[in-house]
Amino acid sequence: MLLIIAAGAAASFAYIKGYDKAADPADTEIVAFTVTPGMSTTSIASSLEAEGLIDSSFVFKQKSKMDGYDGRYQAGTFHLSPSMTLEEIMDRLMDARKETARFTIPEGYTIRQTAAALAGQGLVDEQEFLSILNEERFDYRFLSEAGEGPDRLEGFLFPDTYEVFVDASAREILVKMLDRFDEIFLPEYYDRAEEMDLSIRELITIASLVEEETRAPEERKRVAGVVYNRLAIGMKLGFDSTIQYLLGEPKERVLYADLEIDSPYNTYMYAGLPPGPISSPGKECILAALYPEETDYLYFVLKEYGSVEHHFAVTAEEFYRYKDAYIKTLP
């Protein structure tokens, strides 16, 4: 009889020790699970089971003892999923980097604005972040033509809301943003860019111009069409947004003296696209650059001061008429 009991106990031990199934492999929903200071393994196991994150609190407790985790789980908020295996959940609860921080990078931010925003939240050292941007190389298809220089990653830090560990390194945060761009920029976008005879850098440059030139969602594809129309006839783009970029610090109003600055980003002085993106465009502006509205428009001007909507024009005469009307609304 003792031999039978011993054999049964050994089998049970082996089963629990090797158990590593997910509660529901198909359920990838992320659940914010909180472990309070002093919370016992028994309480953690019960809460995990109640949340549907594990199948058996008993197995979790026993396996925690066998694997040496009992009493060592960390307090904090952890992001778990029913699709995670038992050992993945146990390892996550042991992770000392338990506290997370959320940050949002708005559409249209430059890399310098991004660095400043992250530094403002205490997530990175601003100069270290910029140094990594400038000096390190990253293996992504969309960066194959990024070139050199401090602005080579401009446009590719995808604007979005992110959650990171509070002690994440500057490089980890940067990679997370590049990974998001890689996720958003679908394979068919590469095919479309090739069909348009554009490099990815040129495409994102156009998308960034659209991002900066209009805040009206319904105008994005039309503005993109104006960009392509001007490029097609060798007409200078003449966009204030590129002047703002070369100035570094955005101004409320571009002055005539600013238009005299000799820079390849001065689209009043030089025809063609600027050397690279002037901000990080969102997905809708990328789509506008990929699929522009086909029109004969060559010009656009704000309808009135403070508006986000534009008048579009085919001829210079029409444009100047709209421009004069806009000037009359200036404070």
C-alpha angles and dihedrals in degrees: 000000000000090000090053092050092047092049091049092050091049091051091048091049092050092048095052093041091055097038111119108148128141118240090231118357090193096054107085096167111136116232123196102227119190126206111194122213111277094015110154126232088246092056092045090051092049092049092048091052092046089053091051091243094122134025100223131026088193093058091045092053094046094044090048089058094045093048094045096247098115110121093005102088113123127240116241143076117300130187108229137168136203086236091065117097120243092255091049090054092046091049091047091052088052093052109118089205090076104138117084134196129204124215135176126211109197123223111269097033118140122223089258092052089047092052091048092049093051091046090049089059091048093245099119143010102252096221093045090052092050091045091055089048091053102040111030126078123223126200106230127132092229090057096053089104098033093116123196137301137071094293098050094110095043109129096020102083094094114228109237145111114281137186119209138166110270090239095047112136123245089250093052091053091047092050090049090057093046090048089054091053089049089052094048097044100077125206091251089059089064090051092049093049090051090049088054090048091240131135115229089249091055091047093051089046089058091044090053091051089053090048092054100038099055137028092184108099094207091057099054099094091042092052089048088053090054090052092053092044092054093045091050093059097036093250117155113252093223096195122168089209092070090051090052089052095052090047089060094210112067115237128207090237132014112234128217088246089060090059089063094062108118104229135128085237089062100099090181089063103035131043123226130036122325114255093269147337118318096207143353109283123209124237095267092056090048088053090048090055090048096046109025124182111258110232139133093245117132100167142043134177134178114270092226141342111291094018124122093203125090140208110230122211139188099199133048090235091057091046094053091049090055091043093053089051090051093049090056089062095055115114 
